[in-house]
Amino acid sequence: MTRNRLPSLVACLESYLENCRRHGRSPEFVVTDDSPTARAQDQTRAALRLLEKHAGVEIRYAGRRERSRFAEALARESAVPLEIIRFAVSGDDRCAVSTGANRNSLLLDTVDALVLSVDDDTRCRIAASPDAEETLAFFSGYDPTEFWFFEDHSSAIESLSFVDIDVLGCDEALLGNAVADVGDPAASGRVAITLHGLVGDSGMSSSRYYLGLTGASRERLVASENAYQSAFRSREVLRAVRRPMLSAGPFCMTTFLGFDNRLLLPPFFPVQRNADGIFGLVLQKCVDGSRVAFLPSVLVHRPAAPRAFAPDEIWTDTASVRMADVLIACVLAHEGGSAPLTDATRLAQLGQHLQRLGELKLSDFEAHVRRMQQYRTMAFITVLQSHLQMYGASPRFWADDVKRMIELLSKGTSTGDYIVPRDLRDAHDLEEARRLSQELVARFGELLEAWPTIVAAARRLRANGCRLTSPV
């Protein structure tokens, strides 16, 4: 996965190519490029040709031009309207971010394969998480990962001992397997996605999540006031599990994502940020028996320029939601029922639900989203209040921030413009952003309903030698 980061992409690919070479692996390497200009795409393809020649492997590539051509072929093959397929693989020009569309391109190109997807600012340096164990465990909550916090990238890297192991083998141990075969023989389900730990930039848009930490992660967070303040400035972390863990929850983070594309996986929301969070939720709701495997292996996330949390970001964000929050609230409102259904039917029913929301009067749509978002906010407030009681409102610097967060969240959901996504307001006036948010919900509904047909068409095209990517 790449966009306008050619030096980082080359370094990333070199690290994974070298790991595969050392361990006798010959996987297919695929680059999907979201760079917006033809010049940037041409430069990427030229650099990949040089790398391919040097490494002696085939690298496949698709930029925006290839995605557009494949969308037309898919529309002819599937009879799905072209505008739905273009939304899936190219996004919407009114939105600044189309990462999810790039991920959908990879899904459609690699149908029927096991895939390890990594971002272009990662490196294939592998370490075991601290005190790692091999015994598989089951987790019933949302996120089993622990956090360690660092002031800078160097100190984060130096906290680990890196080893030379087969990165693909880490995923293959669980990915695509029945839970009964790798864990409890009486358990049901299948491992649909695998998630590696990371060291380096957290990839998180906000540090608000830290206020709800418990256990050893919280102890490290509040070890001192200096350590606490540093964690809310620096994005450098180690985030990992200590042992392999299986979960039926919706957590998903795509920095290092293994996925079993032999299943009918859902599409990513094509636009704006947190498409991975939406993907995880739809996967849980629509793919029967899907399980997430958290791996104790840790890989490096190193953006070219160091990143830091904005000083007031944790507080200012409480005054509004993002587009992803609107869509998550709409997905959560859907009750699938208890009748046995195919995964394709579940996707279609969720899609129809989102389309119905898109047909409401705008005021009714926003009232519906506000109610659901208030439930989500109240759930987080309840967690924070229970933690205040659990930890005796201590230490004070942490408790003061938790109380301030509770107050801001309680006030924020009732303000008039709270439900208008702030990430759409950057490029649109308030009224345009309101209408666009409802339209995007409806368009994603259309995509969900059509997705099984689109995937089947991509499978037929591939059987006939037509893919989204091509050799560089």
N, C-alpha and C positions, 0 to 999 in steps of 0.2 A: 504494500500500500504506500503510495507516494504522491506528493504534490509540491512542486517547486523547491525541492531540497536535494539536488543532484549529488553534491559531494557526500552528503549523509547517506543517500541511497546506495552509492557505490561502496562506501565503507561497510554499510549494513550487509549488503549482498556478499561482499568478500568474506565477511566473518562466517556467514552461514554456509557458503560454498566450501570454505576451508574445513568447517566441522564435518560436513558430509564427506569430503574427500578423505579425511583422517579415519572415518569410521566406515568406509566402503559403501557409502550411500550414493544413489543416483536418482534422486527425486526430480520431478519436473519443477522448474523455477518459473514463476509467473509474476510479472509486475503489472499492476493496474495503476495508471497514472491519471491523477485528477488535475494536473497542471492546466491552467486555462488558455495558454497561448500555443499556437502551432510551433513557434520557435522553441519554446521550452520543451515541448513534446519531442521535437526533432533532436534536440540536444540530448535528451534522455535516451532516446533510441540509439543514437550514435555511441554514447558512452557504454550502453549495454552490449553493443556489438564488439567493442574493444574488450570488455570484460569477458564476454562469451568466448572470444578467440583465445584469450589468455588462460581461462579456466578449463577450456575444452569441454564445455557443457552447452546444452541448448537452453536459451532463455526466451520465454514468450512474453509478449508485451501488448498492451492496449492503452491508448489514450482516448481522448474525447472523440476523435474522428472514428476510431474503430468501434467505440460504443454506439455512436450514431448509426453506423452501417449495420451493426448487429441488431439494433433495435428494429430497423426496417425488416430485416430477415425474420426476426421473431414475430413481428406483427403479421407478416404474410403466412408464416407457418402456424401460428396459434389462433388467428382471427381476433385476437385481443386488440382493442383500439391502440393505435400507435402512441397517442398521448399518454396512456397509462404506462406503457413500456418505457417511453422516454423519461417519464417521472421516476421510474424505478432505477434506471441506470445513469441518468444525467442530472436528476434533481429538478430544481425550479430556479429560473434566472432571477426571481425576486428574492431569493435567499442567498446569503453570503457563503454558506457552508454546504458542501455536497458530499461529505465523507461517506454517509450511508449509501449514496448512489454508487460510489466507487466500490464499496464492500458488496453491494448487490451484483456488480459486474463480476467480481471474483466468484460469488456463489454460482452465477449462471455459467461461468466459464469452466468451473471445476465440478460440475454435477457428477455424482456417483463416485467421488473420490474422498479419501481422508486428507485433510488439509491442515497445515500449520500456517496461520496468517500472522505476520509481524509488521509493525510499523517501521517506516524507513529511518527513524532515529533510534533504533534499537541495535544492540550488538549481541552476537552469539558468544558471550562469555558466561559460563554456567557455574553456579555455586549451589551448595545445599543450604537450606535455611538453617538457622541456629538450632543445635540439638535435634537435628532431623531424625525421624524414625521411619521405618519402612511399613509398619502395620497400618492397614487401611482403617479409617474410621468413618462413621456416618454423622452428619451434622444436620440438625433440624431447623436452624435459624437462617438468617439472611446472608451473613458474611463471616466466615470463620478465620479470615486472615488477621494476623497480628501486625502491628506497626512498631518500627524503630525510627527515631527521628535524628536527622543530622543537619549540621549548619551548612555544609557544602558537599559537592559531589565527591571530592577526593576522600573525605572522611567516611562517606557512605560506602564507597568501593573498598576502602581499606578495612572495613569491618568484616569482610568475608574472605574466605579462602576459595579461590576458583579451581575448578577441576576440569579434566578433559574427558567428557562423557558425550554420548550420542544424543543430541537434542531431540531427534525424532523418536528415539527409543523411549524418552520420558513420556511422550504423548501416547505412543502405541501401547504402552503397558495397560492403559485404561480406555482410550478413545475407541468408540464403536462397539465395545464389549457389553454384554449383558451383565447387569449388576450381580446376578446369581453366579456368574462365572468368575468374578474378581473379588467378591465380598461375601455377603450373607447368601447362602444357597436358597434361603426362603424369601429373599428380597426380589422385588420386581423392578423393571425399568432397564434403560440402556443409557450408556454414557454418550450424550450428544455433543458436549463440548468439554474441552480441557482448558484450564487457566494456569499459566506459570506465575510464580511470584516475580516481583521486580525489585531492582535496586536502582536508585537514581531518581529522576523526576517522577513525582507521584502520578502525573497525568490527571490530577483532580482539579476541577474548576473552582472549588471552594474548600476552605478548611473547616466549614461548619460541622462536617461529619465528625471531627475530632471531639467535639463537646459531648458526643454520645458514646465515646469509647468506654470500655470496662476492662477489668482484669489487668494483665501485665502491660497491655498497650497503654492503658490509662496511667498506670504507675510510672511508666517511662515519660509520658506526656507531662505529668505534674511533679516530676522528681524535684524540680526547683522552678522558681519563677523565671529564671533565665532560660532554662530548657523549654518551658512552656511558651514563652514569647518567641523563641527561635522557631518552634514548630509552626507557629502561625505566620512566620515570614518565609522561611525556606520551604521549598517543595521537595527537598531531597529526603527520601525515606528508603527503608527496607520494608517491603510489604509481602508477607508470605505466611504459609501454613507450616507447621512443624512435621506434619505427616500427610500422606495422601488422604483427602477427604471427599466424600460423595455427598451431594446435597440435591434436594428437589426444589430448592429455592430459585428466585429469578435473577440472582446476581450475575452480571456479565461485564467484563472489562476487556476490550479487544486489543490491548497493546501486544499481548502474546496470546493468540486464540487458536486452539485446535478445534476443528469441527468435523463431524461425520456428515459429509454431504451426500451420503447414500440415503439418508433420511430426507423427508420433506421438511426442511428447515424454513422458518418464516423469513421474509425479506427484512432488511433494515429500513428504518424510516429514512428516506433519502436525503433529508435536509436538516440543517442545524445540528447542534451538539447533543451528546448523550444518546446517540442512536444505538449504542451498545446496551444502555439501560433499558431502552424500549424493546430491543431484540430479546433480551433475557426474559422480560415479562411476557412477551407474546409467545416465546418458546415454552415457558412454563404453562401458559394457558392452553396452548393449541397442539403441542406435540406430546401425545400421551406417553407417559413413562420416561420422559426425558430427564436426564440427570446431569449435573455439573460436577466435574472432577477438578478439585483444587490440588495442584501438584507442589511438592516441597522443593522443586528446582527453581532457582532464581536466575533471571536473565537481566541484562543491563538496558536501562532506558536513559539515553543521553542526548537530549536535544542539542543542536549546535550552539545555541546561546543559553546560558543559565536563566532559569525562570524563577520568579518569586511571587507569592501571594500579594495582591494589592493591600495596603495597610488597612483600609476600611471595608474591604470587599465582604467580609463575613457579616457586616452589619447592614450595608446598603442593599445587599441582595434580598433581604427579608421583605422589602417593599414591593416586590413584584415576582413573577414567575418567568420561566423560560418556556419556549415552545414545547420542549420535551415534557415539561410538567403538565401542560395542557393535555397532551396526547396520553400520557400515563394516567391522568385522572379519568380520561374517557375510556381507556382500556380497562381500568379497574372497575368501572361501573357496569361492565358487561358480565352478566351471569350466564355461563354456558349450559347450566343444567346438569343433570346426572345421567342422562341417557347415553348409551355407548355410541360414539360417533367416530368417523374417520378423522384423521388430522386435517385433511383437505376440507372437510365439512366444518370443522371448528374454525379454521382460518376464514372460510367464507362467511360463517355466521358472525364472527367478530368484525369482518369487513362490512357486512350489512349493518351492524350496529353503529359503526362509525359513520357510515353514509347517512343513516337516519339522523344522527346528531348534526351532520352537515346540512340537513334540510330544515332544521328548526329556525324559527326567527332568531336573529342574532342575540337579542336580549335573553331569550329562553336558553340558547346554547351557553351563553356566559353564566347564567344563573346555575345551570347544571354543573358546569366545570367548577364554579366557585364552591358549590356544596361539596363536591368530591375533593377539591384541594383543601378545603377546611378540615375534612376528615383526616387527610394525610398530615396536615400541619398539627392537628390536635394529637395525633398519634405520636409525633415527635416531641411535642410539648409534654405529653404524659411520660415518655421515656426520660426526658430531662428532669422532670419533677421527681420521678422515682429515684434517679441517680443522686439528686440533692439530698434526699432522705437517706439513701443507702450509704453515702459517704459523709454524712453529717455536715453537709455544706462546707467541706474542707478539701483542699486548702482554699483560703479565701479568694485568691486571685482567680481560681477556676470557678468557684461558686458565684462570684460577682458577674463573670461573663455568662454563665448559664442563666442566671436570673435576668440579665439584660436581654439575652436571646429569647427567653420565654415571653418577656414583655413585648418585644418587637414583633415576634411572630403572632402574638395574640391580637395586636393592633393591625398588623399588615393585611390580613385576609379580608378585612371589612372596608378597606379603602376602595374608592370607585374604580381606579385603573389597575388594581392589583392583578387582575386576571388577564390583562393585555400583555403578551410576552415581551419582555424587555429586549430580547435579542432580535425581534422583528422591528422594534421601534427605532433601532439604529439607522435603518434605511427607509423607513416609512413613517408617515404621520400616524397619529393615534387611531384614526378611523380606518385607515388602510391596514394597519397592523391587526386591528380587531377582526376585520373581514378575512384577511389572509389566514389568520390562525384557524378559523372555522373551515375555510376552504382546504387547508392542508390536512386537517383531520379527515374530511370527506375523501380527499384524493388518496390518502393512505388506506382508507376503507376500500376504495375501488381496487387498489393494488393488492390488498390482502385477498379479496374475493377472486381476483384473476390469477394470483400467484401460482396455484397448482397447475393451471393450464399453461402458464408461461414456462414453468420448470419442465413440464412434459415436452413442450416444443423445443426447449434448449437441448434436452436429451436427444430428441430426434435429429436435430440439426447436427449435433456432435457426432452421432452415428453416421451421418452422411459427410463428415469431414468439415463441417462449418462450425467454427468457434468464435467467441468474442475476441480472444487474443490470437496472435500469430507470431511465428519466430521472428526475432529482430533482424 
